[in-house]
Amino acid sequence: MHKAERQKNLIELLSENNIMTVSELAKLLNSSMMTIRRDLDYLEQKGIVKKMHGGALLIKREQEQPSFYERIEEYSEEKNRIGKAASEMINKGSIVFFDAGTTPLAVVRHIPDETEFTAITTGLMTAIALCNKPKANVISIGGNIHSSSYSATNYHAIELIKKFNADIAFISTKAFSIPEGAFEAQIPLIEVKRAIVSVSKKVILLADHTKFESRSLCLSIPFEDIDTIITDDKVSPAIVKQLKERGKEVILV
């Protein structure tokens, strides 16, 4: 990993987790502790981080991340089409897990009011939208609410997720790469997504074309755990071919 990329990822980690130790940063960035200390020295000189005993905290954001509401508007046409296609996979009596992403939220908007199903979600905004579906039995997972995603996180949320069984899980992603899988930048969300996958019979990844051929800080869902990928028709035909050759169902919208 190049120095500039490593420092960018380091800033993003601190942005999401506030305070982190040198050893935590070194492990996540696959770098030596000496390298991380040098990076922190440089970033402290720039006024971006403040070093503390054994670690650091972010005191200045290099770049503000878009809010949840801003992300809803990003590629909204593509998300709308993906959401409609995904909603057609929900049958009467289905038990469906929704993660807290903006694309799973788009799925909810297209579910017919007459569909009787059980919805489980870690997303605060998704739970509110589901409550407008008169035939839906809505189960909202509690826990600490992650500020930028409105997702329930922490040990208690993960333990509660593991008590359920779902027919389908709709999962969003920060990035996706073949053959690794889906990636996330926000560490609190990774274990939540993995827990959802572990209790779901079918895992459906919802990703617009901008998410492909890229990686983020941490692998959240291994490639082999994903059954179906719903994406828009702007994705590269070469990527679709690779996915199908590796046994994945691909739905283009």
HULINUR-V98475 format. One record per backbone hydrogen bond with DSSP energy under -1.0 kcal/mol. CO is the residue of the C=O (numbers start at 1). NH is the residue of the N-H. If there is no record, write none. Layout:
BEGIN
((CO NH) (CO NH))
END
This chain:
BEGIN
((2 6) (3 7) (4 8) (5 9) (6 10) (7 11) (8 12) (9 13) (10 14) (11 15) (12 16) (13 17) (14 18) (17 19) (20 56) (21 25) (22 26) (23 27) (24 28) (25 29) (26 31) (32 36) (33 37) (34 38) (35 39) (36 40) (37 41) (38 42) (39 43) (40 44) (41 45) (42 46) (43 48) (44 47) (48 59) (48 60) (50 57) (52 55) (54 22) (55 52) (56 20) (57 50) (67 71) (68 72) (73 76) (75 79) (76 80) (77 81) (78 82) (79 83) (80 84) (81 85) (82 86) (83 87) (84 88) (86 89) (87 90) (91 94) (94 118) (95 167) (95 168) (96 120) (97 170) (98 122) (101 105) (102 106) (103 107) (104 108) (105 109) (107 110) (108 111) (112 115) (116 93) (117 137) (118 96) (119 139) (120 98) (121 141) (122 152) (123 127) (124 128) (125 129) (126 130) (127 131) (129 132) (130 133) (133 136) (137 119) (139 121) (144 153) (146 150) (150 124) (151 146) (153 144) (154 158) (155 159) (156 160) (157 161) (158 162) (160 163) (161 164) (166 201) (167 202) (168 97) (169 204) (170 99) (171 206) (175 183) (176 214) (177 181) (180 223) (181 177) (182 220) (182 221) (183 174) (183 175) (184 218) (186 189) (187 190) (189 193) (190 194) (191 195) (192 196) (193 197) (194 198) (197 200) (199 166) (202 169) (203 227) (203 228) (204 171) (205 230) (208 211) (211 176) (218 184) (221 182) (222 225) (223 226) (227 249) (228 205) (229 251) (230 207) (231 253) (232 235) (236 240) (237 241) (238 242) (239 243) (240 244) (241 245) (242 246) (243 248) (244 247) (249 229) (251 231))
END
